[in-house]
Amino acid sequence: MNPVNRVVGGVALAVMVLAAGCSTNPSQMGSPRKETLHALTQDMKLLTVNTGQPARVLQTVALKGLPATETLVGIDYRVAKGVLFGLSRSGRVYTINTDNGAVTPVGTGPISTALDGTAFGFDFNPAADRIRVVSHTGQNLRLHPDMGTLVAVDTPLSYEPGDTQAGQKPQLLAAGYTYNKKDEKITTNFAIDGRTGTLVRQGSVEGTQPVVSPNTGRLFTVGALGTGALVDASLDIADVSGAAFAALRTSAEGPTRLYLVNLESGKAEALGNVANGAALAGIAVIP
């Protein structure tokens, strides 16, 4: 769920599995974690990495089937179906075959409202089985995963009066929903504000009253990530462990690093560069 504005031409299928120790010394890495994720590069290659050792690429698959003028701006799993989805710059919803890179359009065309901005959060609401799209300009949309259509243009994003960022213009770069094991009908929507490098919440915490829907666009600051301002961000939350991961870049020249994010405080713990540190279009934890 993340920004990308580079136009990418058609790409041929290429699958590569790196041999152990080929490019990265295992002794310089952390311990493997149980979560594995996909990271989509801005040149439309889908990487697979272990979250505890994100510099070691386990597999690379080049996407195929996108129009020459299209590029994806975010990815996320529809966990209920086990299918990876993507959103293109034109507003077209796609499914992605993670084995061979084939990209298939959903529906008959782009959504009826143009995407506003260059940086987007893209994530499934598991309770409603709908897609949330937010942007650094304050856009707040819901999409239908079966039809590939717009469900609603929701209230533009804004910080709640009394919040520590009240009155400031939000610049959301990424979004992620939690998975509640005890009650699948409730969830919490988190996001990352790149202007301040903070974790924020869109709507209320699951199970609390009064319920504030993400559809209202109301934002609440959770806390600083500890990175400073960001130029790129992607966020996803594991469905089984509940661990939150963010791929963050603090400068155009700097590397993309993977972080473990504390959803209660916002504090981010660095896990290492993602692959070679190149800019990403999104991440998605594999269910």
Sequence and secondary structure as in RCSB ss.txt:
>XXXX:A:sequence
MNPVNRVVGGVALAVMVLAAGCSTNPSQMGSPRKETLHALTQDMKLLTVNTGQPARVLQTVALKGLPATETLVGI
DYRVAKGVLFGLSRSGRVYTINTDNGAVTPVGTGPISTALDGTAFGFDFNPAADRIRVVSHTGQNLRLHPDMGTL
VAVDTPLSYEPGDTQAGQKPQLLAAGYTYNKKDEKITTNFAIDGRTGTLVRQGSVEGTQPVVSPNTGRLFTVGAL
GTGALVDASLDIADVSGAAFAALRTSAEGPTRLYLVNLESGKAEALGNVANGAALAGIAVIP
>XXXX:A:secstr
              EE   TTSSS GGGS    S EEEEEETTSEEEEEETTEEEEEEEEEE B   TT  EEEE
EEETTTTEEEEEETTS EEEE TTT BEEE SSSS SS   SS EEEEEETTTTEEEEEETT  EEEEETTTTEE
EEE    EE TTSTTTTS   EEEEEE   SS TT   EEEEETTTTEEEEES  TT SS   GGG EEEEEEE 
SS S SEEEEEE TTT  EEEEEESSSSS  EEEEE TTT  EEEEEESTT   EEEEEE  
